Amino acid sequence: MITATLAFAGVAALINLTPGLDTLLVVRTSVAHGRTGGYAAALGIITGCLAWGLATAVGLTALLTASHLAYDALRIAGAGYLAWLGITALWRSRQQGRRHDGELEPADKAADSSSDSSRGRLAAFRAGLATNLLNPKAGVFYMSLIPQFIPHGAAVFSATLLLTAIDVVELAIWFAVLSRAASALGERARRRSFRRRMEQISGITFLGFAANLVLADHA
């Protein structure tokens, strides 16, 4: 079990470090709302991963591959949510574009949005949780990867939870590093033009992820 655990930790680390939707969400939220916002988004993603890991342990994720209807329903819902995130980001960039590009964001306003707004943190948490839970590929990932590292004769339920815990710990460390770096960048680059470009890039990328989810075949 020790050998299998170490092997899984290495593979999971490589996958977690690969840029994707979760990385984009944490970086974008950290730049726009500071470190606490990024942490909140990361916590939402990690909570979703824990849910998928538990579902895998009890066999529920098998429904995603066994039922075309269940997979497609979750896929379309996830694509719709990502499209909404993309359109919202583009709308914000348009609103910011009406102001002077060279103008700086007030420091007190940035501080308020990053550390004092519990509503903003809650929204970031919900976004992280929803993008993870509404992505059927996340469930298929756990169902297809984790069983490969469970040794023959090991207790499937406890082994699955152990490997899930390893994955989420690695994610937590990686997201903490990302959030700190992105929030520091956001604090240094407080020009509205920078934030507007960030929203534009995020919006287009979210829409791209949504299109990819819509066009994805059933796993």
C-alpha positions in Angstrom: 0.0 0.0 0.0 2.9 2.4 0.7 4.3 1.9 -2.8 0.9 2.4 -4.4 0.4 5.5 -2.3 3.7 7.0 -3.3 3.0 6.2 -6.9 -0.4 7.8 -6.8 1.0 10.9 -5.1 3.4 11.4 -7.9 0.9 11.0 -10.7 -1.7 13.2 -8.9 0.9 15.9 -8.4 1.7 16.0 -12.1 -2.0 16.2 -13.0 -2.7 18.8 -10.4 0.1 21.0 -11.6 -1.3 20.9 -15.2 -3.1 24.2 -15.9 -6.8 23.8 -16.3 -10.2 25.2 -15.2 -9.4 25.0 -11.5 -6.1 26.8 -11.9 -7.8 29.5 -13.9 -10.5 30.0 -11.3 -8.1 30.3 -8.4 -5.8 32.7 -10.2 -8.6 34.9 -11.6 -10.3 35.1 -8.2 -7.0 35.8 -6.4 -6.2 38.7 -8.8 -9.6 40.2 -8.6 -10.5 39.6 -4.9 -7.2 39.0 -3.1 -5.7 36.0 -1.3 -8.8 35.3 0.8 -10.9 35.2 -2.3 -8.5 32.8 -4.0 -8.5 30.6 -0.8 -12.3 30.5 -0.8 -12.4 29.4 -4.5 -9.8 26.8 -3.7 -11.8 25.5 -0.7 -14.8 25.1 -2.9 -12.8 23.1 -5.5 -11.3 20.9 -2.8 -14.8 20.3 -1.2 -16.0 19.2 -4.6 -13.0 16.8 -4.9 -13.8 15.4 -1.5 -17.3 14.8 -2.6 -16.2 13.0 -5.8 -13.8 10.9 -3.8 -16.5 9.8 -1.4 -18.8 9.1 -4.3 -16.1 7.0 -5.8 -15.6 5.1 -2.6 -19.2 4.1 -2.4 -19.5 3.4 -6.2 -21.7 6.3 -7.2 -19.4 7.7 -9.8 -19.9 4.5 -11.8 -23.3 5.9 -12.7 -21.6 8.5 -14.9 -20.2 5.9 -17.2 -23.1 3.5 -16.9 -25.8 6.1 -17.6 -25.5 8.3 -20.7 -28.4 10.4 -19.4 -26.8 11.1 -16.0 -23.5 12.0 -17.7 -25.1 14.3 -20.3 -27.3 16.0 -17.7 -24.3 16.9 -15.5 -22.3 17.9 -18.6 -24.9 20.3 -19.9 -25.4 21.8 -16.5 -21.7 22.3 -16.0 -21.3 23.8 -19.5 -24.2 26.2 -18.8 -22.6 27.3 -15.5 -19.2 27.9 -17.1 -20.8 29.9 -19.9 -22.5 32.0 -17.3 -19.1 32.6 -15.6 -17.6 33.5 -18.9 -20.3 36.0 -19.9 -20.2 37.5 -16.4 -16.4 38.0 -16.7 -16.8 39.6 -20.1 -19.5 41.9 -18.9 -17.3 43.0 -16.0 -14.5 43.8 -18.4 -16.8 45.9 -20.4 -18.0 47.8 -17.4 -14.4 48.4 -16.4 -13.5 49.5 -19.9 -15.8 52.5 -19.5 -13.4 53.9 -17.0 -9.9 55.3 -17.7 -7.5 52.5 -18.5 -4.6 54.1 -16.6 -6.6 54.8 -13.5 -5.6 52.8 -10.4 -8.0 50.9 -8.2 -8.3 52.6 -4.8 -6.3 50.7 -2.2 -9.1 50.8 0.3 -11.5 49.3 -2.2 -9.1 46.5 -3.1 -8.6 45.7 0.6 -12.3 45.6 1.2 -13.0 43.2 -1.6 -10.2 40.9 -0.7 -10.5 40.5 3.1 -13.7 42.3 4.4 -16.4 41.0 2.1 -17.7 37.7 3.3 -20.2 37.8 0.5 -17.4 37.9 -2.1 -15.7 34.9 -0.4 -18.9 33.0 -0.3 -19.4 33.6 -4.0 -15.9 32.5 -4.7 -16.5 29.3 -2.7 -19.7 28.6 -4.6 -18.0 29.1 -7.9 -15.2 26.7 -7.0 -17.7 24.1 -5.7 -20.1 24.4 -8.6 -17.4 24.2 -11.4 -16.0 21.0 -9.8 -19.3 19.2 -9.0 -20.9 20.1 -12.3 -18.0 18.7 -14.3 -18.6 15.0 -14.9 -15.0 14.6 -16.1 -13.9 15.2 -12.4 -16.0 12.2 -11.4 -14.7 10.0 -14.2 -11.2 11.1 -13.3 -11.5 9.8 -9.7 -13.3 6.7 -10.8 -10.8 5.8 -13.5 -7.5 6.8 -11.7 -7.9 5.8 -8.1 -8.8 2.2 -8.6 -5.6 1.7 -10.6 -3.6 2.4 -7.4 -5.5 0.2 -5.0 -3.5 -3.0 -4.3 -5.2 -6.3 -4.7 -6.8 -7.3 -1.4 -6.9 -3.8 0.1 -10.1 -2.4 1.5 -11.5 -0.4 -1.4 -13.5 2.1 0.7 -10.6 3.1 3.1 -8.0 3.0 0.3 -10.1 5.3 -1.9 -10.5 7.8 0.9 -6.8 7.7 1.6 -5.9 8.4 -2.0 -8.5 11.2 -2.2 -7.0 12.8 1.0 -3.6 12.7 -0.7 -5.0 14.4 -3.8 -6.8 17.2 -1.9 -3.7 17.9 0.3 -1.6 18.3 -2.8 -4.3 20.5 -4.3 -4.5 22.6 -1.2 -0.7 23.2 -1.2 -0.7 24.1 -4.9 -3.7 26.4 -4.7 -2.2 28.2 -1.7 1.0 28.9 -3.7 -1.1 30.0 -6.7 -3.3 32.2 -4.7 -0.4 34.0 -2.9 1.4 34.6 -6.2 -1.7 35.8 -8.1 -2.9 38.0 -5.2 0.6 39.6 -5.0 0.4 40.3 -8.7 -3.0 41.8 -8.4 -1.8 44.1 -5.6 1.1 45.3 -7.7 -0.9 45.8 -10.9 -3.9 47.7 -9.7 -4.5 49.4 -13.0 -8.0 48.9 -14.2 -6.7 48.0 -17.7 -4.9 45.0 -16.2 -8.0 43.8 -14.4 -10.0 44.4 -17.5 -7.7 42.2 -19.6 -7.7 39.6 -16.9 -11.5 39.5 -17.0 -11.5 39.3 -20.8 -9.0 36.4 -20.8 -10.9 34.6 -18.1 -14.3 35.1 -19.8 -13.1 33.8 -23.2 -11.4 30.8 -21.4 -14.5 30.0 -19.4 -16.5 30.0 -22.6 -13.9 27.7 -24.2 -14.2 25.2 -21.3 -18.0 25.4 -21.7 -17.8 24.6 -25.4 -15.4 21.8 -24.7 -17.8 20.3 -22.2 -20.7 20.6 -24.5 -18.8 18.8 -27.4 -17.3 16.2 -25.1 -18.3 12.6 -25.8 -19.7 10.4 -23.1 -16.8 8.8 -21.3 
